[in-house]
Amino acid sequence: MRQTILAATLLGALATSGGVLAHEGHYHDAMGTVEAVDADQLTLTVSEKETLTFALTNETSYVRGDEAVSREDVDAGERAVVMYEKKDGVNTAIEVKLPPKTE
């Protein structure tokens, strides 16, 4: 019984500490609201108290629904999922996924 409680506690701690577990050498996803975007970086609000900043490169791809778009199509205030790689302490965006536009 004691082992079950310990395992459940450990799993709960791991599940709630995703940002802490992000380590170099792997791709990660962050979901939130675009706070700001310019030619070199995108800032994403991922929770009430946390924002993440991503470097944008010429290799960063942008997708809206199933369609390829460009950085200029990303607007502050919209939801996004950023697939990124952390390297040398910098979050570099690999892909920015946006929801389809509703008409």
C-alpha positions, 0 to 999 in steps of 0.5 A: 500500500505504501508503495502504491501511494509513493508511486502515485505521488511521484507520478503526480509530481512528474505530471505537473512539472513539465516545464522543469523536465524540458531538457536539451536534445529533444523536441517539446511542445508548448501550448498557449496564447501568442503574446507577441511575435516579431521577426526574431521571436515569439512569446507564448503565455502558457499559464497565468504566471508563465510565458515562454519565448522562442527564437524564430529561424528561417527553418521554423515552419508555420501551419494553420489547420492543415495549410502552410502559412508564414510568420506574418500570419501569426497574430497576438491573442490567438492560440498556438502550439509551438514545437521547440528544441532547447539548445544552449539555454535557448528555446528554438521554434521548429514549428508553430501550429495555429488553429484554422481561421473561422469565417 
